Amino acid sequence: METLIKKAEILIEALPYIQKFSGKTVVVKYGGNAMINEDLKNSVIEDIILLKFIGLNPIVVHGGGPDISKALNEKGVKSQFINGLRVTDEETVKVAQEVLIGKTNKEIVALINKHGGRAVGISGIDASFIECEKQKTTVDGEEVDIGYVGKITKIKREVLDLLYKDQWIPVIAPIGTDSEGNSYNVNADTVAAAVAAAVEAEKLILLTDVEGIKDKNGEIVYEAVPADIDRMIEDGTISGGMIPKVQGCVDALNDGVTGVHIIDGRISHCLLLEIFTKTGIGTLIKGSKY
């Protein structure tokens, strides 16, 4: 009986958050170890389905970098990254498209459906809902062409509205397209941020393999505002692949997302712990609407 009472108390603790976020949209960027470890996979998927059933509207954007790298290695193609972005020639974007849309996306959709959810897999090519142009990056003050890497110019939210406002859970592969039908590999964190902004999400949650953003002393920064992020990039506290991740977060906040959470996807049921407890488990970056 004592165990049952504790379970009831946990549910009651979550009640205010369920009431607060019912009807709100949550964009989850699904990546890292949570996509590899079988127990974590099931944990995340269960969390996403529960969010849907208790009245929130989850949208999933997934990565797939390790799968792409593996497929490229099998073809004898070495992966190269500049400023956290994969250099993507014609062969690489073709492999990325095959892996992200044909393999990773379908596996996630199948897993959600297996657990009782109703998922629909899409990519930015479908109805051209992620419109892109070529993105370049800067090295030592000079622009560098990194191939078919997409800079998002528009998200057609009406495509998503048909899905997430109904019974479906959209699962998005981060491949975009331009007006001429070229495909682009787009950083999944950037896609998640752009989607969150387009649908005016309450929360953008990034699942990572770190505990959150850390300061120069290695301590977790539990709460921050965009100005703090800009300062940490400037002084080198935030570097490498974390830069496009947090820049996308700040862009999403500036475009109306209420809060962005960077959390450790290696923790079982991390989404529920972050959304339905007082303290959370990672870094919360607050927007002006928070």
SULJOLIN-V507155 format. One record per helix or strand of 3 or more residues. SS is the DSSP state (hx for helix, st for strand). FROM is the first residue (numbers start at 0). TO is the last residue. If there is no record, write none. Layout:
ss;from;to
SS;FROM;TO
SS;FROM;TO
//
This chain:
ss;from;to
hx;1;20
st;24;29
hx;31;34
hx;37;52
st;56;61
hx;64;73
hx;89;113
st;118;122
hx;125;127
st;129;138
st;141;154
hx;156;163
st;168;172
st;174;176
st;182;184
hx;187;197
st;202;207
st;222;224
hx;225;233
hx;240;253
st;258;263
hx;269;274
st;282;285
//
